[in-house]
Amino acid sequence: MAIRLPVLHAFASRDFRLLWSGQTVSMIGDAAFFVALGWTTFKLEGSGALGVVLMLQAVGMLATLLVGGALADRYPRRVLMIGSDLARAALVGVLAGLDFGGGLSVELLGAIALLQGLAGGFFMPAFGGIVPLVVEQPQLASANALIGISRQFSLIVGPAFAGLVYGATGSATVFAFDAGSFVVSAALVFLARPRAIEPAEREGAVREIAVGIRYVASDPWLWVTISLFSIFLMVVLAPYQVLMPSIIEDHFGRGVGSYGLLMTVQGAGMVVGTVLFGQLNPRRRRGLLSYLLWIANSALVVVLALAPWYELAAASAVLRGAAVGFGIAVWDTMLMELVPGNLLSRVISVDYFGSLGLMPVGLVLAGAVSALASPQALLAGGAALSALLFTAALGNRQIRTIQ
């Protein structure tokens, strides 16, 4: 039976179904892990310690991203994904075991976060590069929409699961679930058979990375957007991750359940935005469209940060989720359509590396300055700056007109 809804067209591919299923399970585990990690660290030593732990995870990923991109353009991307999944399963499994035994500390959480980041840096470029190898080009929009739906669905189920299970049995159960989710992902990727591509010419890792960087630097649409996201993640996402537990507890007077719920409703909004992209599959002025969505996202963070009531913050989270879901799907699809296949993983690795480059700085600064101003003011100020920068970038003609 033919699949009629455009957003579902990629499900016609068996290999995509396997890839998507594994990632859905894994991302639910990751979302649950993030809530458990964030709340546990916050309760142990506060926002400053949480900033350091998240910074270590980001530094670990940055350390391996560019090498991971070069390897994924040279070797089978499927093999790199399986190796990364199994390494992370072992690491989080050790964390769960130590937590069950009562041996948890901030130092241990930081060490596991660092090692998990190192393994994740090999996964992300390989995953982004494998999608065009399991679907045909006309199905790319559907594939990215479905991956986005999976990602956003995980932000609904994962935090809700973590909020309930954490309260009932503690963080160790959440960590154990995440470890198992990596094993499921590795098994399903093992069963997939993506198409082969002509590998990149072997010139040595440094030269291969340099080729990817030069490609990005030659295209304003790529380097301007990546640079802006580096700033956005430093001044908005990093403070959001570090300060939100404090805002939930001190400003709204709520607990871990409300912390998880805020992520859940944001995930619901992202599902809506991603489904709309998959159905509409816009083909014109996609650069302009994505920038307008990033501006809206930043403005909604200002509203969320300054909201006097939790309900208004939750409503803002839903709307910004819709903007982010649509915007990410636009960006991912454009990358996969416009970048040559044997450069794609390197460009994706440069994208992640550039975007995340200032994230560790933002995480540490957010924790360090959290005592100097209210968390709401810090978060709103960063988001307002981000909105202004994205607006200014629309002065670039290529960004406004790129299809």
JOGIFEN-V263553 format. One record per pair of residues at least 12 apart in sequence whose ideal C-beta (glycine too) atoms are under 7 Angstrom apart, sorted by the first residue. I is the first residue (numbers start at 1). GAP is how many residues later the second one is. Records with the same first field share a line. If there is no record, write none. Layout:
I = GAP + GAP
//
This chain:
6 = 136 + 272 + 273 + 275
7 = 135 + 138 + 139 + 268 + 271 + 272
8 = 134
9 = 130 + 133
10 = 125 + 129 + 132 + 133 + 136
13 = 121 + 122
15 = 119 + 177 + 178 + 179
16 = 118 + 119 + 127
18 = 170 + 173 + 174
19 = 111 + 115 + 170 + 173
20 = 126 + 127 + 130
21 = 167
22 = 162 + 163 + 166 + 167
23 = 124 + 127 + 162
24 = 126 + 129 + 130
25 = 156 + 159 + 160
26 = 155 + 156 + 159
27 = 123 + 124 + 127
28 = 126 + 129 + 130 + 153
29 = 129 + 148 + 149 + 152 + 153
30 = 124 + 128 + 148
31 = 123 + 124 + 127 + 128
32 = 126 + 127 + 129 + 130 + 142 + 145 + 146
33 = 59 + 141 + 142 + 145
35 = 124 + 127 + 128 + 224 + 225 + 228
36 = 126 + 130 + 135 + 138 + 139
37 = 16 + 72
38 = 12 + 207
39 = 127 + 206 + 217 + 220
40 = 131
41 = 12 + 65 + 68
42 = 203
44 = 62
45 = 61
47 = 195 + 196 + 199 + 320 + 323
48 = 319 + 320 + 322
49 = 57
50 = 192 + 317
51 = 191 + 312 + 313 + 315 + 316
52 = 58 + 312 + 315
53 = 53 + 56 + 57 + 60
54 = 187 + 188 + 309
55 = 305 + 308 + 309
56 = 54 + 57 + 58 + 61
57 = 56 + 57 + 59 + 60
58 = 59 + 298 + 301 + 302 + 305
59 = 55 + 58 + 301
60 = 54 + 55 + 56 + 57 + 58 + 61
61 = 56 + 59 + 60 + 295
62 = 291 + 294 + 295
63 = 55 + 58
64 = 54 + 57 + 58
65 = 56 + 59 + 60 + 284 + 287 + 288
66 = 143 + 283 + 287
67 = 138
68 = 12 + 53 + 54 + 56 + 57 + 58 + 281
69 = 56 + 143 + 276 + 277 + 279 + 280 + 281
70 = 135 + 138 + 139 + 276
72 = 53 + 54 + 57 + 273
73 = 126 + 127 + 135 + 269 + 270 + 272 + 273
74 = 125 + 126 + 128
77 = 49 + 52 + 53 + 268
78 = 52 + 111 + 114 + 116
80 = 42 + 43 + 46
81 = 42 + 45 + 46 + 108
82 = 104 + 107 + 108
83 = 39
84 = 35 + 36 + 38 + 39
85 = 97 + 100 + 101
86 = 100
87 = 32
88 = 28 + 31 + 32 + 94
89 = 90 + 93 + 94
91 = 21 + 24 + 25 + 28
92 = 24 + 83 + 86 + 87 + 90
93 = 86
95 = 17 + 80
96 = 76 + 79 + 80 + 83
99 = 72 + 73 + 76
100 = 72
124 = 228
125 = 220 + 223 + 224
126 = 219
128 = 216 + 217 + 220
129 = 215 + 216 + 219
130 = 64
131 = 12 + 205
132 = 204 + 209
133 = 61 + 62 + 64
134 = 58 + 60
140 = 193 + 196 + 197
141 = 137 + 140 + 192
142 = 136
144 = 185 + 188 + 189
145 = 129 + 130 + 132 + 133 + 184
146 = 132
148 = 126 + 177 + 180 + 181
149 = 122 + 125 + 126
152 = 115 + 118 + 119 + 122 + 169 + 173
153 = 114 + 118
155 = 108 + 109 + 111 + 112 + 115
156 = 108 + 111 + 112
159 = 101 + 104 + 105
160 = 100 + 104
162 = 12 + 98
163 = 93 + 94 + 97 + 98
166 = 90
167 = 89 + 90
197 = 144 + 145
198 = 144
199 = 143
200 = 142
208 = 138
209 = 137
211 = 135
212 = 131 + 134 + 135 + 137 + 138
213 = 137
215 = 128 + 132
216 = 131 + 134
220 = 176 + 178 + 179
221 = 66 + 177 + 178 + 181
224 = 169 + 172 + 175
226 = 125 + 128 + 129
227 = 127
228 = 161 + 162 + 165
229 = 126
230 = 124 + 125 + 127 + 128
231 = 127 + 155 + 158
232 = 154
233 = 122 + 123 + 125 + 126 + 129
234 = 124 + 125 + 127 + 128
235 = 127 + 147 + 150 + 151
236 = 62 + 65 + 146 + 147 + 150
238 = 121 + 124 + 125 + 128
239 = 123 + 127 + 139 + 140 + 143
240 = 139
242 = 121 + 124 + 125
243 = 123 + 127 + 132 + 135 + 136
244 = 15
245 = 14
246 = 124 + 129
247 = 128 + 129
251 = 125
252 = 58
254 = 56
258 = 52
262 = 51 + 52 + 55
265 = 49 + 52 + 53
266 = 51 + 52 + 54 + 55
267 = 54
268 = 50 + 53
269 = 48 + 49 + 50 + 51 + 52 + 53 + 56
270 = 51 + 52 + 54 + 55
271 = 54
272 = 50 + 53
273 = 48 + 49 + 50 + 51 + 52 + 53
274 = 51 + 52 + 55
276 = 50
277 = 49 + 52 + 53
283 = 120
284 = 119
285 = 116 + 118
286 = 44 + 48 + 116 + 117
287 = 112 + 113 + 114 + 115
288 = 112
289 = 41
290 = 37 + 40 + 41
291 = 99 + 102 + 103 + 108
293 = 30 + 33 + 34
294 = 33 + 96
295 = 92 + 95 + 96
296 = 27
297 = 23 + 26 + 27
298 = 85 + 88 + 89 + 92
299 = 88
300 = 16 + 19 + 20 + 23
301 = 19 + 78 + 82
302 = 78 + 81 + 82
303 = 13
304 = 12 + 13 + 16
305 = 71 + 74 + 75 + 78
306 = 70 + 74
335 = 12 + 13
366 = 12
//
